[in-house]
Amino acid sequence: MAVTAETEQRTRAFVRDLPSWIPTIPPFEGEATLDAAAIAADFLARFSSAVGEGDWGAFGALFAEQCFWRDSLTLTFDKRTLHTRDSVVEAWRTLAGSRRPSAFSKEKDEHMTMDAAWVRMGPTLGTLDVPFTFRTEAPGSKCIGQAKLIPTPEGGWTVYILATAVVELEEKPFGPLPRTSPSLIDASQRGRPEAQGLPRLRDGAVLDAVVVGGSCNGIANAIRLDAGGADVVVFDTEARAGGNWSTKRYEGVMLHHPAFMIQLPRFPVPKEGYPNYLSGSDLTRYVSSAVEELRLPFFGGVEVTGNVWDEGRKLWGVTVRDVLTGEVAKLEARNLVLSTGFIFGHEDPKVPALEGRELFRGPVQHTTEFRNPEGYRGKRVLVVGSGNSAHDVAGRLALDPEVTSVTLLQRSATVLMDFENIEPVITMRYRGDVPVDTADFAEGAMPVGVLRDVSRAVMGGIIAATEERCRALEGVGYLVDRAPCLMTRLFEDKGRSFYVDHPKTFDLVFGGKIKIARGEARGFVEEGVVVVDRETGEERVVEADGVVLATGYDVVDLPRKYKETGFVDGSTADKLVNISMFGVDREGEVPGLTTFSGHPNLYFSGVGILNCRTSRTTIAGSVEIPRMLNGLWQLAGGHDQDIDVAAAAEAMGPLIDADLDGFDMADHYGPAELVVGHHNHSSRRPIAAFTKWCPPESGDKSFATAEAAVNLALRRMKQETITLMQYHVWDYTDDTYLCNLMHLRTLQQQGKISQIGLTNVDAAHLELLVHSGYPIATNQVSCSVIDRRLVRGRMAEVCVRHGVGVLAYGTLLGGFLGEKWVDAPEPTDTEGLNWSLRKYLRFIRVAGGWAPFQRVLKAVANVARKHGVPVAAVAMRWVLDIPVVKAVIIGARLTKESGKYMAGNLTAFGFSLDDADRAAIAEAQEGLTDIPGDCGDEYRRPPFLTASGDLSDHITGRDERRKIEEAITSGHRVEYHSGSKWEPIAGYSRAVRVGNIIRVSGTTANPPAELGSQLAVVGGVSARSQTVAVFDIIERALKRLGGSMSEVVRTRVMIRREQDVVEVSEAHGWVFQCHRVRPANTLTTAGLIGDEMLVEIEAEADVGSGESVFVVE
């Protein structure tokens, strides 16, 4: 994104895609005797001169072409990482005028204590590090910087990486703590680390900031703000500062970073009374002592329940509640700082979907619940997981003499390292030789893309040096990851599958106190846990009497949760970055984390807790829906069940509990609308209910019929408005659909319909409707790893261009994309299949057959085993990753078993497909045959891929072929009059048949007469769409005279504008490609009657000529 003084939204990216450049700098002659100070002074003088004089040519000459600049607030007033000389120069040139960087100096001060030095980072990389200080204006700020220089072939020096950061505001310098300057918080309420009730503020008092969260990050923010003279308060629901480390973690939890590294600003960890590596209880004690000694305004046992932004006054209205007494108070503040933690949420454990829990009688806890071994004494314990928490808990259990045995179940390869091997890397900059703030700056100077590649090399070296240890770990059963990417593990996997053995748990493993088992937990039986070998697929039972799940934490939709709970107002929530996703943007910065949150007066700072299960999206920019909808087609019959409306409505509850509150139905889905109506009548829990109108196109074009259909749906669903009314078009040549959709638009304007969608409409007619002015929000079409018409045709591109969302069904092929069908034989008796399976078996056969399908299914299953998710989750993820897909629709029977597959399906939102996954699936898909035609064609032309087979009766019910043939045989001339007002005036027919020849008059895209002035032309100002509309009218004429488009032998196309040649030609080609013939054609420009008409077409058909086509090249 461009660099301006304004903050912008950030685009997320994969760590693997971040830019990197590591120059090759082997040892060189004179390296040991470099005069670093002199080189630094010369560089800084030239750098300062170029900036001061605005000589951006000279400035650019100081930088390598592939250089980086990593800034924290100095010029960008944001956290940015720019790559390449051109980008860096342009940014400084753009921003220097307003921020006015100046006073560059090599002199050390309290903020910059490093000297210039040559630093060899490895055998092929070294840099000359030049530290400096400077200042900026607007606002006046003290800043520090470091330029990493590399030698040039010409003997000079050039910038490889430039890092800059603000350290203090000149108008608000950090003062001493405890604070002596005036404050809104009385001294009697300062320095109290335990609960003390609500703050006492004078009427009309406005705080500078409210900090939510009183653990490490919250107290660190309070220290900075209080020292800077801001009026601030800190709230936490825990009664004690830092109390979450004692109450929310298992006993004995220990930090892997030394005391110097984890210290709070302005308050080092005391050397007396604390170990070098703090436990959870030590950390609580340390944070509490900081509150007490620095006299911080901390209020424990207070919940912040709501925050509403007043845009006019630029203030937050903050509501707080005393947890103990229930007393409520309202405060006002200029800024809100959220430090409650957003990555590892105690209230948001990731619990795998394991069947048969009711069969297992022993205790089952997630590590967020586990406190100590007490409940597991006398039991054989299985710990599911292989990361830090898994090993910590396994170690605690193994050391308890009353625990019978401990087994650790490892699903996938894990980075396993002895602490002493990785500790020098972790603490490299934190040895106490420089102040911790300086160490922090140096640690953050490297771009993440560069760190990715450097750390990969470092880890590779450590693992190679400890190969014997790796083999020993494998010897006791471990799967060892020998090629990890630490940055990916940190930012995308949240530290998953990484264990540093600080507490010496490996000794317990080698001593036989902890056994290692491989495989994926799939379910419970009475004897223990069913485990699947991820390579062979074989199942076995690991006997256990108790289970601890060390399976990590879920990603949450934080803005949505804030909105639903009222923690922030809806307008603010809609703007916020979902910091819970963690990850990086295209520059390697974490969106929202101490960067722009989406709201200029709300800041995220910390790692934390909030819960939401599924991701959500919007259609038409306003209707929010889950990305997995419940399809109620199984209520239509054919799925072996009788429907109890009340019981089915009750079965919606577990789905709604899981935020799967979107339900898709139709007027012909049996009692589906009645089930939703029963829910709406008996429950206040809101849902998003979509239905469809699929009328037989019998020629009834009246508004009354459309209104009656909508009113019926509203009565059945007991709603005032239909959230999404979807229309199914049976026959494009029958213009009834144009009238009915216009009626739906009128009902939308009356408030009876919120949004209008389509089902199974091809790309050409979707575009025709949009160009004609119809407000189409969605199109519901089939899409799966087998049916790829959405992305292989024009549909996805058309939907993206016109802002139409796709609702995808058939994603699981009716159930064929599941473990049950891997290596299963092809069903031969379709009578034994339900309607869905019968339908999608047709898809499979048309896509190449059972063997190619099995290859794709096995590829999907392999990816599923890799990620530890069901086959269905991978199948859904593949479709959900198509950008235009808003949601997938998964069938729900609404019985007591509705939740049976829900947990497994939800795992689709807990992982990502990587390049290797996509490549494996794509390779398998190469054996498929493309399903013919466009999306929805299965309802209108062969092969008819529906459960009922050929549905052409819907589109040929009024075919008069037999009567026409009798007239022709009798020697009659047959004329077709379409009802156009000009036909009787001008004395012509739309089409005439004599013998086997049908001639169709020049035809334009006139709308149905019933629409009057509501529609001037079908297709709007698009020549392509007008061409499609014209051919629909021509096809209707041919059908009425006993012919078809496949029997057209000649067309004559006249266009108003020569610039439309390509679009019209492409539409012409598409039409006849659908009918598998190529007629003779003439295309010319002409002055058409009516300025809105862009295309006129004549056609001639020879009935019977399309039955057999012989092509000569």
Phi, psi and omega in degrees: 000152181293154179262120175223178177283350179264142177285150182228164176289150185251143178263124182288154181213164174277146178304322183298338184265359182291144180292149179210152172206122177239104181292153177269112181233082178287166176307141182226162182295132180090359182302319185290340185246020180300139174268084186300320182297317182293316179297319180296317181296318179296315180298313185295325178295314180292322179297312181297318181297315181297317181292314183297323181269355182067029179271086187283343171292312177295323178300312181296329180294345179278350189247145172289154184299323182259031184289171175231150169230121177248116186241143173233089170081351188292296178258322184281343187051040181198183172253114186225150172229113181253146184236139179089148182302316183299318181294318182293314181298316181297321179296312179296319180298319182289319190265339185297329182297325181266327184268341173047064177295138183199183175057043177292131185213145176268358182289135180283152173213192184296338182267332181231111186245006183273152172259157171299139183201148171276126183237116176270115184268345180180176183301334183239015179213128173213151179222151172262110186271124182245103177275151179201166173242158175197182179224159174228165179247170175055063000271161177298123187221142170273135186226158173233161180208165174211129175251124175266110183262148174233150181288148176258159178301334182277359178097003178262196180227144182222154183281124173270307179224130173247127177238136180221152181202145171281138178243341182193144172275132183294325181279343180229064181294152178290125178261179181287154172238142003299150186288140177247346180283160181302150182210150176290339180267119182298149180303330181291343180252014178256153173072027182245098186286350178258166180303136181222015182088200184267155179291149177256110181240146178289155179303135177082000181293138178239120179281151173286324182204144167249124177258122179259113182118119184243038173258209189305307183292319180297317179291324176299317177297319179298319180300311181298312184293317180294319179293333178276003177087010180281149172275109189224149169228153178239130179241144174210141178290334175294142182290338185235144178299131182071013186295338181299332180288344178258329186259338187251001181238157179293150181299140178087002178301137184229139178287149179262005179243141185289166185302319181299326186282331185255010184294151175284155177298137176066012181208080179299154176293124180302140180286332178268131176092358180227139174285169179289329177244111189280145170274175178299316180292327175298319183293319175301316181296320181293313180297319179296322180292328177296316177301316184289312186285327180269000177056052184277151181277070182260136179233101179277161180067026180235128179258131172273113188261339181198147179220118183240126182271128176259102185295325181294317181268351182058046181224151171269134167264113187250127177254129181234154182223132174288118184298324185283314187261341183082001180296140183242143176220156177241132181238166173234140182211152180278332184222152178236125180243118183258116182231038182271357180090135187224002184249310181249094187264119178303327181273006185227055180292147175268105184253118181295151180279100181248120181285159173079020182303328182291344181278338187263124187265351183278172178290142175227118181228146166279158181298339176291340179262333185292130178245317181200174185284359190308314183285357184246005180292139184077014184232155169273122189248133172252123175259118183267113182135166182217018178267201184299310183296321180301314182290321179299314181292317179301319179296316179299318180292317184294331180279351178273117185295342183268354175278126188296309179200161180226129175235134178255123182262117183255122182275318185220168183301140185233145171285118184238117185223141170288139186303319184295340179278328183260342183304318179299329179287316181298318188257015188310317183264358188242057179260359180090002181278343173228155178303153185297326179295321178294318178298320178299317181296314180296322180296326183266008184284333184280132171299149185296323178299320177291315178303321179305311184284323178295314182293328177297319178292319180297314180296322178300320179294318180295316182294320178297322181288341181245032183302321180298320178295320179299317179295323179295319178296319177295329180295333178264006173118350183290152164260118186256127175276112183265355183226061184279154168251106186297322182293323176294316179300321183288306190274328185254328181258359179055040176080010182295149175057043179219125180223125173252119188276082175280317182277010176066040177292330178303326178300322178292326178291309180295333179276001177084003180286333177234126177263149180251128175239147179252149175134177182247128177291128181244335182180177180253149164229175183300326185276346182160226187240133175281125183239136181251130174289120187287345178268316185261340184080002181286144179256148173211169178249124171268113184291135181201153175250351179204150184226137171241127181263107177256065191249015171084203189228147179280154168282141181240155174269087189296312179302319180294319179296317177302318183293314184293322182275350183080012180297321168229159181293156185300319181298318178293314183303321181296340182267343193285147170288140175277088184296337181299337180291341185053224180074187183227162171266188185292348178259354180095004176270154180274114181302124175089341183270103188055017168242185184302124186275348190109342177230130187293347182238022175230132185231135172263134177207097180145190182228132192201202197239123163187155192234132169204143192265321186235158176278157184228167182213180175233151171244143182057022175073002185221330183267116181271133181221156171288156181279359171234111181264152176269114179272128186257024181294338181291345176282353182281351184108172180080006179235029170057051177206147170260143189259120169264108188303314182296316180295321179295320178296320178296326181290348175291336186306306180300327178292316179295323178302327181270015182068014174270069190257024175249130184231129183248130183214189179205167180296340182252013177272057178051229183270021186305313180296326178292325178296314178297320178298320178297318177298312182298328180283325187259352184223148176265003183284117184289147175225165172257109184250117179253141174225179183226152171241118184236068186285146171294133184274083187262007182097356179279108183248019188281149175295325182301321180292317178296316180297320180296321179296318180292317180298321179298315179297319179297318179295316182295321183271353180054054178230158176269336181221138174274121184300313179216114174260119184254136184249134177256126179262117178279319191220112181293337182279351176260112186285010174304322184296328178294322178290315183296319178294327175293322177296319178298324178295321177296318178292331174294317179294335177278353178092004180278341180229135176276308181224153179247131178232177179235162171230131172057039176261134183287169187298320183296317183279332171299313180294322177302316181293318179297315179296334179278356176098007178284134183276084185268123181267321186217162170224125182263118184220162177286138177202132178200179177294346177263317181260098186252022182300328180305317185260342182267347174252206183271351191302308183300317182295320179294317181296318179297315183297327186252008176068032178261127179274146178260130169256113188263130174241176182071012185297328179255011180051044177069007182119349178297331177273074181205163183304326185303328187262359177295123180065012178279150178288158179292133177298136179253336181254094182292342179295336180275002182257148173287175185301319183296312180295322179298318180296311187279347169293325174298317177301313183299317182293321179290331181278011176126340178113182187292322183294310176299323177299317180298324178296318178293316181300318180293322177297318178296319180296322178296318177296320179298317179296322179301318183266355179070037181231164177292159177303319181301323181296319179292318179300319178291317182299321180301318180285318181298334180282353173287118191306326185278349181283118178277323182200157169255149181250118183247131184299138178227123182280344183058058172237185178298342180265013183304325182275001186302314182259357187300311184299318179295319179296324181295339179295347176300338181263004184249008178209171179231146172281131177263179183300322180295321178298312182296320180295320180295317179292317181298322179297318178293325182290344180299336180277357181278157170260135179298133174293130187296149171078195183256174177304133177087350181297337181298343179269351191232338180210159180299150354281132182281102187263062178235165179298329182267000180078225185294116178253022184293348176298335178290338186243001178231018184300332182248022177294124185255032185304315184297316180294323179295315182298322178297319180294319180295316180300328179279001177087014181280150165271133184244127180247144176245120177254119188275346183100002176299140183294336183277341184298311179289328180294312183272352177071048177222165178255153175295322178207152179226136175243129173232116185064232179265001184261129175243127177244127181255129182296166173304125189235134175244174188274059179285140179281167175301142182300331182296340182276349176052232184275000183290336182216117184281321183206143177279127181103355176058223184266014180264118178295326178298310183291325175298323179296316177300315180298319180298315180294331174297317180294318179297316180298321178298317179298316180298316181298321181294337180255016174084013180247189180207167179294332180288353179254007177290130180250344180206142172230154174229117187250128178241127181239149181286318189241129180299333181294346181268007185304311185296311182299315181293319180296319179296320178294318177301314180296319180297316181302312185278340171296321178299329183257003170063035172222162173231102179285165168293151187209143170235134177234129182214162174270150182203156176273098185279155180276127182094114185300333184282343183275123183253342186218139170225138185225137170250154180215152176225133181234148175244105186298127181101346184285343183270359184289330180215120183243125177248124185255130176249123179273000000 
